[in-house]
Amino acid sequence: MGYSFDIQFEGYEPTPNYPLLLRRLGLESPEELKGKSVLEVGCGHGLNVVYLAKHGAIMTGLDLSKKIDELKEVGYPRIQAKGAF
């Protein structure tokens, strides 16, 4: 089974800078995220994942740390967005 994403990126910013993140993804505004499938490798505690999902991205977050469990159980369900971890 293969997966295809509209946008893929890696990296974890300790302090999120969302305008910079959007530029790194080749986007000018958060509205461009709606309906796009996005993979973040190394999502850490998921600030970028939550931000992008709030703006309509269908997120997949990958991380090897235990932080991903907290995001799955606490942060992500709260915003009622589509995604996988």
DRENTORKOL-3810 file (N, C-alpha, C; in nm, 4 decimals):
REM DRENTORKOL-3810
@n.u->0.0847; n.v->-0.1172; n.w->0.0000; ca.u->0.0000; ca.v->0.0000; ca.w->0.0000; c.u->0.0895; c.v->0.1238; c.w->0.0000
@n.u->0.0691; n.v->0.2132; n.w->-0.0922; ca.u->0.1484; ca.v->0.3346; ca.w->-0.0995; c.u->0.0717; c.v->0.4554; c.w->-0.0507
@n.u->0.1445; n.v->0.5541; n.w->-0.0103; ca.u->0.0833; ca.v->0.6779; ca.w->0.0370; c.u->0.1315; c.v->0.7922; c.w->-0.0502
@n.u->0.0451; n.v->0.8852; n.w->-0.0755; ca.u->0.0802; ca.v->1.0027; ca.w->-0.1536; c.u->0.0361; c.v->1.1264; c.w->-0.0772
@n.u->0.1245; n.v->1.2229; n.w->-0.0664; ca.u->0.0954; ca.v->1.3464; ca.w->0.0058; c.u->0.1141; c.v->1.4652; c.w->-0.0876
@n.u->0.0290; n.v->1.5652; n.w->-0.0721; ca.u->0.0445; ca.v->1.6888; ca.w->-0.1484; c.u->0.1692; c.v->1.7636; c.w->-0.1022
@n.u->0.1948; n.v->1.7603; n.w->0.0289; ca.u->0.3073; ca.v->1.8327; ca.w->0.0881; c.u->0.3762; c.v->1.7408; c.w->0.1879
@n.u->0.5099; n.v->1.7374; n.w->0.1853; ca.u->0.5883; ca.v->1.6632; ca.w->0.2830; c.u->0.6970; c.v->1.7550; c.w->0.3350
@n.u->0.7196; n.v->1.7523; n.w->0.4657; ca.u->0.8295; ca.v->1.8303; ca.w->0.5202; c.u->0.8782; c.v->1.7667; c.w->0.6480
@n.u->0.9984; n.v->1.8036; n.w->0.6867; ca.u->1.0543; ca.v->1.7546; ca.w->0.8115; c.u->1.1099; c.v->1.8715; c.w->0.8896
@n.u->1.1242; n.v->1.8468; n.w->1.0154; ca.u->1.1827; ca.v->1.9508; ca.w->1.0979; c.u->1.0905; c.v->1.9909; c.w->1.2094
@n.u->1.1525; n.v->2.0324; n.w->1.3128; ca.u->1.0824; ca.v->2.0721; ca.w->1.4333; c.u->1.1372; c.v->2.2069; c.w->1.4757
@n.u->1.0499; n.v->2.3025; n.w->1.4858; ca.u->1.0886; ca.v->2.4363; ca.w->1.5298; c.u->1.0478; c.v->2.4501; c.w->1.6761
@n.u->1.1413; n.v->2.4785; n.w->1.7676; ca.u->1.1029; ca.v->2.4914; ca.w->1.9081; c.u->1.0019; c.v->2.6041; c.w->1.9322
@n.u->1.0099; n.v->2.7091; n.w->1.8534; ca.u->0.9128; ca.v->2.8178; ca.w->1.8608; c.u->0.8506; c.v->2.8320; c.w->1.7230
@n.u->0.7236; n.v->2.7969; n.w->1.7100; ca.u->0.6618; ca.v->2.8005; ca.w->1.5773; c.u->0.6581; c.v->2.9404; c.w->1.5164
@n.u->0.6879; n.v->2.9466; n.w->1.3895; ca.u->0.6780; ca.v->3.0694; ca.w->1.3119; c.u->0.5935; c.v->3.0325; c.w->1.1903
@n.u->0.4621; n.v->3.0494; n.w->1.2036; ca.u->0.3714; ca.v->2.9990; ca.w->1.1011; c.u->0.3854; c.v->3.0676; c.w->0.9655
@n.u->0.4069; n.v->3.1989; n.w->0.9576; ca.u->0.4310; ca.v->3.2576; ca.w->0.8248; c.u->0.5538; c.v->3.1958; c.w->0.7557
@n.u->0.6602; n.v->3.1719; n.w->0.8324; ca.u->0.7800; ca.v->3.1083; ca.w->0.7767; c.u->0.7495; c.v->2.9647; c.w->0.7346
@n.u->0.6747; n.v->2.8928; n.w->0.8161; ca.u->0.6367; ca.v->2.7558; ca.w->0.7814; c.u->0.5594; c.v->2.7536; c.w->0.6500
@n.u->0.4624; n.v->2.8409; n.w->0.6354; ca.u->0.3850; ca.v->2.8451; ca.w->0.5106; c.u->0.4753; c.v->2.8715; c.w->0.3912
@n.u->0.5702; n.v->2.9639; n.w->0.4054; ca.u->0.6639; ca.v->2.9917; ca.w->0.2950; c.u->0.7482; c.v->2.8684; c.w->0.2629
@n.u->0.7946; n.v->2.7970; n.w->0.3675; ca.u->0.8726; ca.v->2.6744; ca.w->0.3457; c.u->0.7921; c.v->2.5707; c.w->0.2693
@n.u->0.6605; n.v->2.5720; n.w->0.2881; ca.u->0.5740; ca.v->2.4757; ca.w->0.2201; c.u->0.5299; c.v->2.5249; c.w->0.0829
@n.u->0.5744; n.v->2.6443; n.w->0.0444; ca.u->0.5393; ca.v->2.6985; ca.w->-0.0863; c.u->0.3998; c.v->2.7581; c.w->-0.0923
@n.u->0.3484; n.v->2.7993; n.w->0.0231; ca.u->0.2134; ca.v->2.8543; ca.w->0.0310; c.u->0.2182; c.v->3.0001; c.w->0.0728
@n.u->0.1192; n.v->3.0760; n.w->0.0302; ca.u->0.1126; ca.v->3.2169; ca.w->0.0682; c.u->0.0160; c.v->3.2419; c.w->0.1832
@n.u->-0.0866; n.v->3.1560; n.w->0.1966; ca.u->-0.1836; ca.v->3.1769; ca.w->0.3037; c.u->-0.2327; c.v->3.0428; c.w->0.3568
@n.u->-0.2810; n.v->3.0406; n.w->0.4801; ca.u->-0.3310; ca.v->2.9158; ca.w->0.5377; c.u->-0.4501; c.v->2.8579; c.w->0.4612
@n.u->-0.5249; n.v->2.9418; n.w->0.3918; ca.u->-0.6413; ca.v->2.8942; ca.w->0.3170; c.u->-0.6022; c.v->2.7928; c.w->0.2089
@n.u->-0.4786; n.v->2.7981; n.w->0.1622; ca.u->-0.4315; ca.v->2.7057; ca.w->0.0587; c.u->-0.4152; c.v->2.5627; c.w->0.1111
@n.u->-0.4226; n.v->2.5443; n.w->0.2425; ca.u->-0.4057; ca.v->2.4119; ca.w->0.3021; c.u->-0.5306; c.v->2.3258; c.w->0.2924
@n.u->-0.6453; n.v->2.3874; n.w->0.2770; ca.u->-0.7732; ca.v->2.3158; ca.w->0.2825; c.u->-0.7752; c.v->2.1972; c.w->0.1859
@n.u->-0.7946; n.v->2.0777; n.w->0.2445; ca.u->-0.8051; ca.v->1.9554; ca.w->0.1655; c.u->-0.6747; c.v->1.8929; c.w->0.1225
@n.u->-0.5610; n.v->1.9572; n.w->0.1505; ca.u->-0.4311; ca.v->1.9014; ca.w->0.1112; c.u->-0.3871; c.v->1.7971; c.w->0.2142
@n.u->-0.3302; n.v->1.6881; n.w->0.1669; ca.u->-0.2747; ca.v->1.5885; ca.w->0.2587; c.u->-0.1293; c.v->1.6261; c.w->0.2850
@n.u->-0.0943; n.v->1.6335; n.w->0.4132; ca.u->0.0372; ca.v->1.6826; ca.w->0.4533; c.u->0.1024; c.v->1.5821; c.w->0.5477
@n.u->0.2294; n.v->1.5523; n.w->0.5238; ca.u->0.3096; ca.v->1.4660; ca.w->0.6092; c.u->0.4161; c.v->1.5503; c.w->0.6762
@n.u->0.4197; n.v->1.5460; n.w->0.8098; ca.u->0.5296; ca.v->1.6087; ca.w->0.8828; c.u->0.6089; c.v->1.4994; c.w->0.9518
@n.u->0.7352; n.v->1.4867; n.w->0.9156; ca.u->0.8253; ca.v->1.3897; ca.w->0.9763; c.u->0.9004; c.v->1.4611; c.w->1.0877
@n.u->0.8924; n.v->1.4059; n.w->1.2082; ca.u->0.9553; ca.v->1.4689; ca.w->1.3237; c.u->0.8658; c.v->1.5768; c.w->1.3815
@n.u->0.7388; n.v->1.5430; n.w->1.4025; ca.u->0.6421; ca.v->1.6455; ca.w->1.4427; c.u->0.6490; c.v->1.6816; c.w->1.5901
@n.u->0.7264; n.v->1.6072; n.w->1.6712; ca.u->0.7405; ca.v->1.6421; ca.w->1.8125; c.u->0.6068; c.v->1.6497; c.w->1.8824
@n.u->0.5835; n.v->1.7590; n.w->1.9507; ca.u->0.4583; ca.v->1.7736; ca.w->2.0254; c.u->0.3438; c.v->1.8220; c.w->1.9386
@n.u->0.3682; n.v->1.8456; n.w->1.8121; ca.u->0.2612; ca.v->1.8652; ca.w->1.7167; c.u->0.2052; c.v->2.0041; c.w->1.6971
@n.u->0.2781; n.v->2.1076; n.w->1.7340; ca.u->0.2253; ca.v->2.2428; ca.w->1.7143; c.u->0.1973; c.v->2.2712; c.w->1.5667
@n.u->0.2892; n.v->2.2308; n.w->1.4800; ca.u->0.2664; ca.v->2.2514; ca.w->1.3364; c.u->0.1496; c.v->2.1670; c.w->1.2868
@n.u->0.1415; n.v->2.0435; n.w->1.3337; ca.u->0.0342; ca.v->1.9535; ca.w->1.2928; c.u->-0.1012; c.v->2.0147; c.w->1.3263
@n.u->-0.1150; n.v->2.0623; n.w->1.4482; ca.u->-0.2421; ca.v->2.1203; ca.w->1.4925; c.u->-0.2733; c.v->2.2470; c.w->1.4131
@n.u->-0.1741; n.v->2.3336; n.w->1.3944; ca.u->-0.1951; ca.v->2.4573; ca.w->1.3183; c.u->-0.2429; c.v->2.4268; c.w->1.1762
@n.u->-0.1726; n.v->2.3357; n.w->1.1079; ca.u->-0.2073; ca.v->2.3038; ca.w->0.9695; c.u->-0.3443; c.v->2.2367; c.w->0.9614
@n.u->-0.3749; n.v->2.1491; n.w->1.0562; ca.u->-0.5050; ca.v->2.0815; ca.w->1.0578; c.u->-0.6190; c.v->2.1799; c.w->1.0837
@n.u->-0.5950; n.v->2.2767; n.w->1.1698; ca.u->-0.6977; ca.v->2.3777; ca.w->1.1970; c.u->-0.7345; c.v->2.4548; c.w->1.0708
@n.u->-0.6422; n.v->2.4605; n.w->0.9764; ca.u->-0.6658; ca.v->2.5329; ca.w->0.8521; c.u->-0.7056; c.v->2.4397; c.w->0.7378
@n.u->-0.7465; n.v->2.3177; n.w->0.7726; ca.u->-0.8055; ca.v->2.2301; ca.w->0.6727; c.u->-0.7163; c.v->2.1246; c.w->0.6117
@n.u->-0.5895; n.v->2.1184; n.w->0.6526; ca.u->-0.5006; ca.v->2.0140; ca.w->0.5996; c.u->-0.5380; c.v->1.8794; c.w->0.6609
@n.u->-0.5234; n.v->1.7743; n.w->0.5837; ca.u->-0.5406; ca.v->1.6381; ca.w->0.6338; c.u->-0.4012; c.v->1.5906; c.w->0.6712
@n.u->-0.3733; n.v->1.5874; n.w->0.8008; ca.u->-0.2373; ca.v->1.5709; ca.w->0.8501; c.u->-0.2007; c.v->1.4266; c.w->0.8814
@n.u->-0.0735; n.v->1.3954; n.w->0.8565; ca.u->-0.0099; ca.v->1.2745; ca.w->0.9066; c.u->0.1165; c.v->1.3204; c.w->0.9759
@n.u->0.1288; n.v->1.2877; n.w->1.1033; ca.u->0.2465; ca.v->1.3261; ca.w->1.1808; c.u->0.3240; c.v->1.2031; c.w->1.2231
@n.u->0.4553; n.v->1.2061; n.w->1.2042; ca.u->0.5428; ca.v->1.0964; ca.w->1.2444; c.u->0.6459; c.v->1.1481; c.w->1.3432
@n.u->0.6648; n.v->1.0737; n.w->1.4508; ca.u->0.7688; ca.v->1.1079; ca.w->1.5471; c.u->0.8000; c.v->0.9834; c.w->1.6278
@n.u->0.9259; n.v->0.9681; n.w->1.6661; ca.u->0.9667; ca.v->0.8510; ca.w->1.7431; c.u->0.9571; c.v->0.8729; c.w->1.8934
@n.u->0.9310; n.v->0.9941; n.w->1.9367; ca.u->0.9267; ca.v->1.0218; ca.w->2.0796; c.u->0.7899; c.v->0.9899; c.w->2.1388
@n.u->0.7822; n.v->0.9912; n.w->2.2696; ca.u->0.6559; ca.v->0.9673; ca.w->2.3404; c.u->0.5604; c.v->1.0849; c.w->2.3262
@n.u->0.6098; n.v->1.2002; n.w->2.2809; ca.u->0.5245; ca.v->1.3182; ca.w->2.2660; c.u->0.4084; c.v->1.2911; c.w->2.1712
@n.u->0.4291; n.v->1.2044; n.w->2.0756; ca.u->0.3256; ca.v->1.1757; ca.w->1.9771; c.u->0.2030; c.v->1.1136; c.w->2.0437
@n.u->0.2238; n.v->1.0340; n.w->2.1487; ca.u->0.1112; ca.v->0.9736; ca.w->2.2192; c.u->0.0245; c.v->1.0802; c.w->2.2853
@n.u->0.0890; n.v->1.1803; n.w->2.3438; ca.u->0.0142; ca.v->1.2892; ca.w->2.4067; c.u->-0.0649; c.v->1.3671; c.w->2.3014
@n.u->-0.0070; n.v->1.3911; n.w->2.1884; ca.u->-0.0761; ca.v->1.4627; ca.w->2.0811; c.u->-0.1978; c.v->1.3837; c.w->2.0343
@n.u->-0.1804; n.v->1.2543; n.w->2.0168; ca.u->-0.2895; ca.v->1.1682; ca.w->1.9719; c.u->-0.4059; c.v->1.1694; c.w->2.0698
@n.u->-0.3740; n.v->1.1629; n.w->2.1987; ca.u->-0.4770; ca.v->1.1446; ca.w->2.2995; c.u->-0.5382; c.v->1.2748; c.w->2.3488
@n.u->-0.4614; n.v->1.3828; n.w->2.3470; ca.u->-0.5095; ca.v->1.5065; ca.w->2.4086; c.u->-0.5303; c.v->1.6183; c.w->2.3068
@n.u->-0.4258; n.v->1.6593; n.w->2.2378; ca.u->-0.4315; ca.v->1.7788; ca.w->2.1547; c.u->-0.5104; c.v->1.7652; c.w->2.0265
@n.u->-0.4916; n.v->1.6567; n.w->1.9556; ca.u->-0.5505; ca.v->1.6470; ca.w->1.8225; c.u->-0.7011; c.v->1.6259; c.w->1.8247
@n.u->-0.7544; n.v->1.5373; n.w->1.9087; ca.u->-0.9002; ca.v->1.5202; ca.w->1.9101; c.u->-0.9748; c.v->1.6481; c.w->1.9461
@n.u->-0.9120; n.v->1.7343; n.w->2.0214; ca.u->-0.9764; ca.v->1.8574; ca.w->2.0658; c.u->-1.0125; c.v->1.9480; c.w->1.9486
@n.u->-0.9341; n.v->1.9457; n.w->1.8409; ca.u->-0.9647; ca.v->2.0355; ca.w->1.7281; c.u->-1.0534; c.v->1.9690; c.w->1.6231
@n.u->-1.0865; n.v->1.8421; n.w->1.6422; ca.u->-1.1775; ca.v->1.7690; ca.w->1.5552; c.u->-1.1353; c.v->1.7787; c.w->1.4081
@n.u->-1.0125; n.v->1.7397; n.w->1.3805; ca.u->-0.9597; ca.v->1.7459; ca.w->1.2443; c.u->-0.9281; c.v->1.6049; c.w->1.1951
@n.u->-0.9080; n.v->1.5928; n.w->1.0635; ca.u->-0.8704; ca.v->1.4653; ca.w->1.0043; c.u->-0.7192; c.v->1.4487; c.w->1.0126
@n.u->-0.6747; n.v->1.3278; n.w->1.0455; ca.u->-0.5318; ca.v->1.3044; ca.w->1.0489; c.u->-0.4984; c.v->1.1672; c.w->1.1029
@n.u->-0.3688; n.v->1.1344; n.w->1.1025; ca.u->-0.3217; ca.v->1.0044; ca.w->1.1497; c.u->-0.1848; c.v->1.0213; c.w->1.2135
@n.u->-0.1575; n.v->0.9318; n.w->1.3087; ca.u->-0.0272; ca.v->0.9306; ca.w->1.3765; c.u->0.0209; c.v->0.7885; c.w->1.3904
END
